[in-house]
Structure formats: structure tokens, C-alpha cells
Amino acid sequence: MPNLTSVFNAEIIRLSRKEVKAAVQPLKKANNALRKTVLDLKKRISALESRNNQLQSLQPKTDHPKEFQEIPDNLRVTSKTIQSLRKKLGLSQESFGKLLGVSSNAVFSMEHKKGQLKPRTATLSNLLALKNMSKREVNKKLEGME
């Protein structure tokens, strides 16, 4: 006759496996559904990327606007540069900011920052344009903006 404890242990193991399997079964189904969804999305992304590459090859390549190309690589802009240009043109921080395409707070920040400034390309091109203007031209441009 088999040992009673071994029979109980075997029955407990069988029942616990059955309970675990019942608890894990919905998770397995959800996991499989998610795997299928991810696989489908990967296929769609691949198709969209290839279509995007085809469309990009058909689109004519355009160069940057002329004003962005004329910015020299070795141009150094500091807070003193900003201050002296603004004072040379006789502008307030607000009007200077309008001409640069930035806020007056940004002009204040540029004037008080230490070291070399790294403004955006559009701001830099506007700054170079202002550098070559006279007070009259700047005032006309300001009047035209208002």
C-alpha cells in the first residue's frame, strides 16, 4: 500500500498546477494577442518607411535660403557684440528684439550671458543683417514692422 503522505503530496501538486494553469491562461492569451499586434505594427512601420523613402527620392532637393548660407563658420557672437550693436543703432531691448525675431527678455539674457553665444540660425542671420544697416534703415524697418 502506498504511503499516505506521498499520495497527499501528489494530489496537492496536481491541484496547485491546475490552479496556476487556470490563473496564467488569460495572461498567455493576452500576451499572444499583443505579440501579434506588435508584429502587425512592425510590418506597417516597415511599409510606411519604405513609402516615405520613395516619396523623398521623388521630391526635389531644396537648398537652405540664401540668408542662411551666408553665415560664416568662424563668426563669434558675445554679449559685448549684442550690446555694442544695439547701442550703435540706438535701439531699446524691445525694438532690437523685434528686429532679431526674439523677445526683449531674450535680448537681456544675451547681453548678460558670459562667453560665446549660440543663437539660432534665423536670429544669427537677422543679427548679421542688422550689422550692415544704418540707423535710418533700421528705423524704417521698425516702422514697417509696426
Helices and strands as residue ranges (DSSP letters): H 4-58, H 66-69, E 77-78, H 79-89, H 93-100, H 104-112, E 116-117, H 121-131, H 135-145
